[in-house]
């Protein structure tokens, strides 16, 4: 019983930290990062937005055990080569994205967005309407 209470407390703390990080991200996105944010919103946010119920965010939360933010937009340790590798090659159930889906120019914009200082990224990208409806229908 005690381990369940401790686990619940740790989960609540982790969720609170994630919410606090999201709270720091407000305001507009720097104009030169807008295209990268749009690419993120379309292709990445459905799995990697700051919502613990999304597959990518959930997987990274468990992988890193809260040592780094699970939501990609809140990370400050991402490197362009790493982002490009996973976008083009995929990993686990994440599919690879072909240049016909995310062009090289869009990938460069995405890299610029995900590696920019947090205060230049503005508020996190919103999920597209389709994904928001899906999450609401699932009770999240």
N, C-alpha and C positions, 0 to 999 in steps of 0.2 A: 504494500500500500504506500509506503514511504517513497519508493522509487517512482511510483506513478505521480505523486504530488511533486516530487523534484523535477521529473520530466515535464510536467505541465508548467511549472514555474520557469524552467529554462526555455520552453517554447514561447511562453508569454513574453519573456525578456527579449528573446530573439526577434519576435514580431514587433515589440516596442522599439528596438534598435532600428529595424527596417523602416518603421513608420517615421522615426526621428530623422533618418537619412533622407526619406522622401520629403519631409518637412523642410529640409535645408534646400531642396531643389525647387525654387520658385522663379517666377519672372520669365522674361523672354529668352529665347535662344539666340546666341550670337548669329548675325545674318549669314556669315560664312559657314555655319554649321547646319543651317536649315535643311539643305538637301540630304545630308547624312541622317538627320533626325527623321525625315520623311521616309528614307529607306528603312531605318530601324522600325518605324511605326508599321510599315507595310509587311516587312519580311521577318522581323525579329521579335517584336513586341508580343505577337500572339503566343509565344512560348517563353519569352524572357523578360516581360515587363515586371515591375515590382508587385507581383501578386503571388503569394505562396502556393496558390492552387494551379499555377501554370506549370506545364511539364518541365521546361528548361530551368525555370527558377527553382522548382522543387528539387530537381536533380542536383543542381549546383549547391543548394542549401545543404543537402546531405553529403555531397562530396567534400565541401570545405568546412562543414560543421560550424558555420557561423564565423569562421576566421576571416573571411572576405565577404562582401555583400553578394548575395545570390543573384540579385537583379543586375544584369550586365550594365545598364545605364548608371548604376551607382558605383561601379568599379573604377579604380584609379590606377590599376596595375596592368591593364590590357596593353599589349604591344601590337602594332599594325600587322606584323608578320603572323602573329598568332591568330588574330581575327581573320585575316585573309585565308589562312590554312583551314580553319574550321568552316568558313563560309564555302570555300571551294571543295572541300573533302568530306564535310559532315563528320559526325561522331555518334556512336550508339544509334539512337533512333532519329537524330537530327539529320535531315537529308543534305546532300551537297547542293549548292546553288550554282547553276550554269551561268556563263556570261550572258546568255539570252534572258535570264531572269534578273540577275544583278550584274550590270555591266561593270567593266573594270573601273570606269569613272565613278559609278555609284559605290563600288566597293571602297574606292579611295575616299569618297565623301563619308561613308559609314565609318571608316577608320578614323578620319579626322574628328568625327562626332564622338566616338567612343574613347578616344584618347585625349580629348580636350579637357581642360580643368573643369570640375563640376560646376563652378559658378558661371561658366560660359555656355553650358548645355541647357540651362533653363529648367523649367518643370519637366518631369518625365513625359515621354511620348504617350499620348492616349491610345488605348486600344481602338482599333477600328470598330465601327458600330456592330458589325457581324460578330466579332469576338465578344463584345460587351453583352450582347443579347444572349450568346451562348453561356457566358459565365453566370448571368442572372438566372437563366433557366436551370442551371445546375445548383443554384442556391449559394453562390459565392459573392 
